């Protein structure tokens, strides 16, 4: 049979960017989907978030519950979220209970009510909250299949997309209704070490290429925020992002050690050394070279922007005034329970929004200690750095070494290779006084001076001097 005349399936946006991304563009018009997860996983909030976004875009929503209680309590919970719009009720978002229909007429009565409300409200989205209760009321597996089939038929006739919510374990065995619907989204709330983390997974989605695997999400004041897993979402090659054009490190002596006069444009450079070896100070030199034409972004977890500016002033850094202007944007993050993908999203969106070309990530260790890094490690970091290169940023990362005596890095060599194009190693030595030493541990694309140099504080911040023999 020829299919050349068939029109493409129309999409219905969820109104939630991350959800549209992991589903390959949103729900399919007139499709029937199951949102499954244990109580507390976030199904009702997600469904309401989708409903109000759909109404705001001009659609009409019927929200059907199979609970005996009134909707007042539900609305009281929803009105604390930014997506809630009381003015949309009841014209664009209409709540109705099917509890009495189920109790007195069974599943057939629920189907009649759904059909009636779809037609009367000209619904383009229908939410059925309580599929588990409907399943328990089914006389047999066959009758449950007939129920789902009837809902699908009416959805197709009316062009209405249907979301069915079921409070069941996301990892239970496949059930009858799951084999019939167009898509299944599983919501989980799991322990990851000492913290709990919510995630969503698309395990079935007809007619669409989806992002496989688990994707973290959070429930906050705006509602549901989904962070697509970076390794699955960002797979585009950075192309020829790194070019042999020098981007000044901000320290004249280090620039002279690299034959193009600085870091290669678009590269990722790592400053690796123990605490107190000068990593943040060197990163401040790099950021202080920012300008309106070459904007900077400082992404950190430790020192506040005020403290960093104060440090630059006390060191009398050349270019320190730039740190007080819009040429440098500081993006400070609380060190705690943020997920890897949340941090990556915040960083990449900040770089894109500011058009930053000089990026500092002060504290790669915060990523290394985030929940899930042990399982994702090199793949996550490689994807993140490729995105920074693709955005045209020259990036400096600071990395604290675990043991100064043996110079052990907190990541494997294979991981570091996936991350870094240039590595500057720093070390402290103690004799009559503490000295700071630096050398180029790795350099792609450019020739470099491999001699060990000493870092000394001069009139305009740190500079490089010839170093005596470095003790082992």
C-alpha positions as CSV (number, residue, x, y, z in Angstrom):
1,X,0.0,0.0,0.0
2,X,1.3,3.4,-0.9
3,X,1.8,5.8,2.1
4,X,2.9,8.8,0.1
5,X,-0.5,10.5,0.7
6,X,-0.5,10.1,4.5
7,X,-0.2,13.3,6.5
8,X,2.5,13.4,9.3
9,X,1.2,12.9,12.8
10,X,0.7,16.2,14.6
11,X,2.5,16.9,17.8
12,X,1.0,18.3,21.0
13,X,3.6,20.1,23.1
14,X,3.7,19.2,26.8
15,X,4.7,22.8,27.5
16,X,7.6,21.5,29.5
17,X,10.9,21.9,27.5
18,X,12.7,18.9,28.9
19,X,9.7,16.6,28.5
20,X,9.3,17.6,24.8
21,X,13.0,16.9,24.3
22,X,13.0,13.4,25.8
23,X,9.8,12.4,23.9
24,X,11.2,13.6,20.6
25,X,8.9,16.6,20.3
26,X,5.9,16.2,22.5
27,X,2.9,13.9,22.5
28,X,1.2,12.8,19.3
29,X,-2.3,14.2,18.8
30,X,-5.0,11.8,19.8
31,X,-2.5,9.5,21.4
32,X,-3.1,7.7,24.7
33,X,-0.3,7.7,27.3
34,X,0.3,6.3,30.7
35,X,2.2,8.2,33.4
36,X,3.1,5.5,36.0
37,X,4.8,5.8,39.4
38,X,4.3,5.2,43.1
39,X,2.4,7.8,45.2
40,X,4.6,10.9,45.6
41,X,6.6,10.3,42.4
42,X,5.1,13.5,40.9
43,X,2.5,12.3,38.5
44,X,-0.3,14.6,39.5
45,X,1.9,17.7,39.5
46,X,3.3,16.7,36.1
47,X,-0.2,16.2,34.7
48,X,-1.5,19.5,36.0
49,X,1.6,21.3,34.7
50,X,0.9,19.9,31.3
51,X,-2.8,20.7,31.6
52,X,-2.3,24.4,32.4
53,X,0.4,24.9,29.8
54,X,-1.9,23.3,27.2
55,X,-4.7,25.6,28.2
56,X,-2.4,28.7,28.1
57,X,-1.6,27.7,24.5
58,X,-5.3,27.8,23.5
59,X,-6.3,24.2,24.2
60,X,-9.2,22.8,26.3
61,X,-8.5,20.3,29.1
62,X,-10.8,17.9,31.0
63,X,-9.2,16.6,34.1
64,X,-11.1,13.5,35.4
65,X,-10.4,11.9,38.7
66,X,-11.6,8.6,40.1
67,X,-11.4,9.7,43.7
68,X,-14.3,10.2,46.1
69,X,-12.9,13.5,47.5
70,X,-13.6,16.9,46.1
71,X,-11.2,18.8,43.8
72,X,-10.8,21.6,46.3
73,X,-7.9,20.0,48.0
74,X,-6.2,19.3,44.7
75,X,-6.6,22.9,43.6
76,X,-5.2,24.1,46.9
77,X,-2.1,22.1,46.3
78,X,-1.7,23.2,42.7
79,X,-2.2,26.9,43.3
80,X,1.3,27.1,45.0
81,X,2.9,26.5,41.6
82,X,3.6,29.2,39.0
83,X,1.9,27.3,36.2
84,X,-1.5,27.4,38.0
85,X,-4.0,29.8,36.6
86,X,-7.3,30.0,38.5
87,X,-8.8,32.1,35.7
88,X,-8.6,29.0,33.4
89,X,-11.1,27.2,35.5
90,X,-13.7,25.9,34.4
91,X,-13.7,27.2,30.8
92,X,-10.2,26.0,29.7
93,X,-9.4,23.5,32.5
94,X,-12.4,21.6,33.7
95,X,-12.3,19.2,36.7
96,X,-14.8,16.4,37.0
97,X,-15.1,13.3,39.2
98,X,-15.9,9.9,37.7
99,X,-16.1,8.1,41.0
100,X,-19.8,7.8,41.1
101,X,-19.9,6.6,37.5
102,X,-17.4,3.9,38.3
103,X,-19.2,2.9,41.5
104,X,-22.7,2.7,39.9
105,X,-22.0,1.8,36.3
106,X,-18.5,0.3,36.2
107,X,-16.0,1.0,33.5
108,X,-18.7,1.4,30.9
109,X,-20.1,4.3,32.8
110,X,-16.7,5.9,33.0
111,X,-16.2,5.6,29.3
112,X,-19.6,7.3,28.7
113,X,-18.7,10.1,31.0
114,X,-15.3,10.6,29.3
115,X,-16.9,10.7,25.9
116,X,-19.6,13.1,27.0
117,X,-17.1,15.5,28.6
118,X,-14.7,15.3,25.6
119,X,-17.6,16.5,23.3
120,X,-19.2,19.0,25.6
121,X,-15.9,20.7,26.5
122,X,-14.3,20.4,23.0
123,X,-11.4,18.8,24.8
124,X,-8.0,18.6,23.1
125,X,-6.4,17.1,26.2
126,X,-7.9,14.7,28.7
127,X,-6.3,13.6,32.0
128,X,-7.6,10.4,33.7
129,X,-6.2,10.4,37.2
130,X,-6.7,6.9,38.8
131,X,-6.1,4.2,36.2
132,X,-5.1,1.8,39.0
133,X,-8.6,2.1,40.5
134,X,-10.2,1.5,37.1
135,X,-8.0,-1.6,36.7
136,X,-9.1,-2.9,40.1
137,X,-12.7,-2.4,39.1
138,X,-12.3,-4.4,35.9
139,X,-13.9,-7.8,36.0
140,X,-11.2,-9.3,33.9
141,X,-8.1,-8.4,31.9
142,X,-10.2,-8.5,28.8
143,X,-12.6,-5.9,30.2
144,X,-9.7,-3.6,31.0
145,X,-8.4,-3.9,27.5
146,X,-11.9,-3.0,26.2
147,X,-12.0,0.0,28.4
148,X,-8.6,1.3,27.1
149,X,-9.7,0.5,23.5
150,X,-12.9,2.5,23.9
151,X,-10.9,5.5,25.3
152,X,-8.5,5.3,22.3
153,X,-11.4,5.2,19.9
154,X,-13.1,8.3,21.3
155,X,-9.7,10.1,21.5
156,X,-9.1,9.4,17.8
157,X,-12.6,10.5,16.8
158,X,-12.3,13.8,18.8
159,X,-8.6,14.4,18.2
160,X,-8.1,14.5,21.9
161,X,-4.8,13.5,23.5
162,X,-5.2,11.4,26.7
163,X,-2.9,11.0,29.7
164,X,-3.7,8.2,32.2
165,X,-2.2,8.3,35.6
166,X,-1.6,5.1,37.6
167,X,-0.2,4.9,41.1
168,X,1.8,1.7,40.6
169,X,5.5,0.8,40.9
170,X,7.3,2.0,37.8
171,X,9.2,-1.3,37.7
172,X,6.3,-3.8,38.0
173,X,5.7,-6.4,35.3
174,X,3.9,-5.4,32.0
175,X,0.2,-5.2,32.4
176,X,-2.7,-5.5,29.9
177,X,-3.3,-1.8,29.5
178,X,0.4,-1.1,28.8
179,X,0.4,-3.2,25.7
180,X,-2.3,-1.1,24.1
181,X,-1.4,2.5,24.7
182,X,0.8,4.7,22.5
183,X,3.3,5.6,25.2
184,X,4.5,4.9,28.8
185,X,6.4,7.3,31.0
186,X,7.8,5.9,34.3
187,X,8.4,8.3,37.2
188,X,10.6,7.2,40.0
189,X,11.9,8.6,43.3
190,X,15.0,6.7,44.4
191,X,17.8,6.9,46.8
192,X,21.2,7.8,45.3
193,X,23.6,7.5,48.2
194,X,22.4,9.8,51.1
195,X,20.0,11.7,48.8
196,X,16.9,11.0,46.9
197,X,16.5,11.8,43.3
198,X,13.5,11.8,41.0
199,X,13.8,10.6,37.4
200,X,11.6,10.0,34.4
201,X,12.0,7.3,31.7
202,X,10.3,6.9,28.4
203,X,10.0,3.1,27.9
204,X,7.4,3.2,25.1
205,X,6.5,5.9,22.6
206,X,5.0,5.0,19.2
207,X,6.0,7.1,16.2
208,X,8.8,9.0,17.9
209,X,12.6,8.8,18.5
210,X,13.0,9.3,22.2
211,X,16.0,9.9,24.5
212,X,16.5,6.6,26.2
213,X,17.4,6.0,29.8
214,X,16.7,7.9,33.0
215,X,16.4,11.7,33.1
216,X,16.4,13.6,36.4
217,X,13.6,16.0,37.3
218,X,12.8,18.3,40.2
219,X,9.6,19.7,41.7
220,X,10.0,23.4,42.4
221,X,8.0,26.6,42.5
222,X,7.6,26.6,38.8
223,X,6.4,23.0,38.8
224,X,8.2,20.2,37.0
225,X,11.7,20.8,35.6
226,X,13.2,17.9,33.6
227,X,16.9,17.7,32.9
228,X,17.5,15.4,29.9
229,X,20.5,13.2,30.5
230,X,23.4,15.1,28.9
231,X,25.1,12.1,27.2
232,X,21.8,11.2,25.5
233,X,20.7,14.7,24.6
234,X,24.0,16.3,23.5
235,X,25.5,14.1,20.9
236,X,26.4,16.6,18.2
237,X,30.1,16.8,17.3
238,X,31.8,20.1,18.2
239,X,33.4,20.0,14.8
240,X,36.6,22.0,14.3
241,X,35.9,24.0,17.5
242,X,39.5,24.2,18.6
243,X,41.7,26.5,16.5
244,X,45.4,27.5,17.0
245,X,44.6,31.1,17.8
246,X,46.0,32.2,21.2
247,X,43.6,33.2,23.9
248,X,45.6,34.9,26.6
249,X,45.8,33.1,30.0
250,X,46.2,36.5,31.6
251,X,49.7,35.7,32.8
252,X,52.4,36.9,30.4
253,X,54.9,34.2,31.4
254,X,52.4,31.4,30.8
255,X,51.4,32.9,27.4
256,X,55.1,32.7,26.5
257,X,55.2,29.0,27.3
258,X,52.7,28.3,24.6
259,X,53.9,29.1,21.1
260,X,50.6,30.7,20.0
261,X,50.6,33.1,23.0
262,X,47.9,31.5,25.1
263,X,45.4,28.7,25.2
264,X,44.1,27.4,21.8
265,X,40.7,29.1,21.1
266,X,37.8,26.8,22.0
267,X,39.9,24.4,24.1
268,X,39.4,23.1,27.6
269,X,42.3,23.8,29.9
270,X,42.6,22.2,33.3
271,X,44.5,23.8,36.2
272,X,45.4,20.8,38.4
273,X,47.1,21.1,41.8
274,X,46.7,20.8,45.6
275,X,44.9,23.4,47.7
276,X,46.8,26.6,47.9
277,X,48.8,26.1,44.7
278,X,47.2,29.0,42.9
279,X,44.5,27.5,40.8
280,X,41.8,30.1,41.5
281,X,44.2,33.0,41.2
282,X,45.3,31.8,37.8
283,X,41.6,31.4,36.8
284,X,41.0,35.0,38.0
285,X,43.8,36.2,35.6
286,X,42.1,34.4,32.8
287,X,38.6,35.8,33.6
288,X,40.0,39.4,34.1
289,X,40.9,39.4,30.3
290,X,37.2,39.5,29.5
291,X,35.6,42.4,27.7
292,X,32.4,43.4,26.0
293,X,33.7,41.7,22.8
294,X,34.9,38.6,24.7
295,X,32.5,38.0,27.6
296,X,33.4,35.9,30.5
297,X,31.4,33.5,32.8
298,X,32.6,32.3,36.2
299,X,30.8,29.1,37.4
300,X,31.7,28.2,40.9
301,X,30.6,26.6,44.2
302,X,33.0,28.0,46.8
303,X,34.0,31.7,46.9
304,X,31.3,34.2,46.4
305,X,31.5,36.8,43.6
306,X,32.2,39.5,46.2
307,X,35.1,37.6,47.6
308,X,36.6,36.8,44.2
309,X,36.5,40.5,43.2
310,X,38.1,41.4,46.5
311,X,40.9,38.8,45.9
312,X,41.6,40.2,42.5
313,X,41.8,43.8,43.9
314,X,44.2,42.7,46.7
315,X,46.4,41.0,44.2
316,X,46.3,44.0,41.9
317,X,45.5,41.8,39.0
318,X,45.8,43.5,35.6
319,X,42.3,43.8,34.3
320,X,40.7,43.3,37.7
321,X,38.1,46.2,37.0
322,X,36.5,44.0,34.3
323,X,35.4,41.6,37.1
324,X,33.1,44.5,38.3
325,X,31.4,44.9,34.9
326,X,28.8,43.0,32.9
327,X,31.7,41.7,30.8
328,X,32.0,38.9,33.5
329,X,29.0,37.1,34.7
330,X,29.3,35.2,38.0
331,X,27.1,32.1,38.4
332,X,27.4,30.8,42.0
333,X,26.0,27.4,42.9
334,X,25.2,26.0,46.4
335,X,27.3,22.9,46.9
336,X,24.9,20.2,47.8
337,X,22.4,17.9,46.1
338,X,22.2,19.3,42.6
339,X,22.1,16.6,39.9
340,X,24.8,16.4,37.2
341,X,22.3,17.3,34.5
342,X,21.0,20.3,36.5
343,X,24.5,21.6,36.9
344,X,25.3,21.0,33.2
345,X,22.1,22.7,32.1
346,X,22.7,25.8,34.3
347,X,26.3,26.1,33.0
348,X,25.4,25.6,29.3
349,X,22.4,27.9,29.4
350,X,24.5,30.5,31.2
351,X,27.2,30.4,28.5
352,X,24.7,30.5,25.7
353,X,22.6,33.4,27.2
354,X,25.7,35.5,27.9
355,X,27.5,34.6,24.7
356,X,30.5,33.8,26.9
357,X,33.8,33.1,25.2
358,X,35.9,32.9,28.4
359,X,34.5,30.3,30.8
360,X,35.8,29.4,34.2
361,X,34.5,26.3,36.1
362,X,36.1,26.8,39.5
363,X,35.8,23.5,41.2
364,X,35.4,20.5,39.0
365,X,35.3,18.4,42.2
366,X,31.7,19.6,42.7
367,X,30.7,17.6,39.6
368,X,32.8,14.6,40.7
369,X,30.9,14.5,44.0
370,X,27.4,14.9,42.6
371,X,25.0,11.9,42.8
372,X,25.5,9.6,39.8
373,X,29.0,10.6,38.8
374,X,30.5,7.3,39.7
375,X,28.3,5.6,37.1
376,X,28.6,8.2,34.3
377,X,32.0,9.8,34.9
378,X,34.0,10.2,31.7
379,X,30.9,10.1,29.3
380,X,29.2,12.9,31.2
381,X,32.3,15.1,31.3
382,X,33.2,14.5,27.7
383,X,29.7,15.5,26.6
384,X,29.8,18.6,28.8
385,X,33.2,19.7,27.4
386,X,32.1,19.0,23.8
387,X,29.1,21.3,24.3
388,X,31.3,24.1,25.7
389,X,33.6,23.7,22.7
390,X,30.6,23.8,20.3
391,X,29.4,27.0,22.0
392,X,32.8,28.5,21.0
393,X,34.0,28.9,24.6
394,X,37.6,28.7,25.8
395,X,37.2,27.0,29.2
396,X,39.4,26.8,32.2
397,X,38.6,24.2,34.9
398,X,40.2,24.0,38.3
399,X,40.8,20.5,39.6
400,X,42.1,19.8,43.1
401,X,44.6,16.9,43.4
402,X,44.0,14.4,46.2
403,X,47.6,13.7,47.2
404,X,50.4,16.2,46.6
405,X,53.2,13.8,47.3
406,X,52.2,11.4,44.5
407,X,50.4,14.0,42.4
408,X,47.2,11.8,42.2
409,X,44.3,13.3,40.2
410,X,40.7,12.8,41.4
411,X,39.8,11.4,38.0
412,X,41.3,8.6,35.9
413,X,43.7,9.4,33.2
414,X,41.3,8.2,30.5
415,X,38.6,10.6,32.0
416,X,41.1,13.5,32.0
417,X,42.0,12.8,28.4
418,X,38.4,13.0,27.4
419,X,38.0,16.3,29.2
420,X,41.2,18.3,28.7
421,X,43.0,19.7,25.7
422,X,45.6,21.5,27.9
423,X,46.7,20.7,31.4
424,X,48.7,23.0,33.6
425,X,50.1,21.2,36.7
426,X,50.8,23.0,39.9
427,X,52.8,21.9,42.9
428,X,53.9,23.3,46.3
429,X,57.4,22.8,47.7
430,X,58.6,23.6,51.1
431,X,62.1,24.7,52.1
432,X,62.9,27.9,53.8
433,X,59.6,29.1,52.3
434,X,56.7,27.7,50.4
435,X,57.1,27.9,46.6
436,X,54.6,27.4,43.9
437,X,55.7,25.6,40.7
438,X,53.9,25.1,37.4
439,X,54.5,23.1,34.1
440,X,52.5,22.1,31.1
441,X,51.4,18.6,31.6
442,X,49.5,18.3,28.3
443,X,49.0,20.4,25.2
444,X,47.0,19.6,22.1
445,X,47.6,21.5,18.8
446,X,50.4,23.8,20.0
447,X,54.0,23.4,20.9
448,X,54.9,24.4,24.5
449,X,57.8,25.0,26.8
450,X,58.0,21.9,29.1
451,X,60.3,23.3,31.7
452,X,59.1,23.7,35.3
453,X,58.6,27.3,36.2
454,X,58.0,29.1,39.5
455,X,54.9,31.3,40.1
456,X,55.6,34.5,42.0
457,X,53.5,37.4,43.1
458,X,54.5,40.5,41.3
459,X,53.2,44.1,40.9
460,X,50.2,43.0,38.8
461,X,49.4,39.6,40.2
462,X,51.1,36.3,39.4
463,X,53.9,35.9,37.0
464,X,56.4,33.2,35.9
465,X,60.0,33.1,36.9
466,X,62.7,30.5,36.2
467,X,62.5,27.7,38.8
468,X,65.3,25.9,40.4
469,X,65.4,22.1,40.2
470,X,62.1,20.7,41.5
471,X,62.5,18.2,44.2
472,X,60.7,14.9,43.7
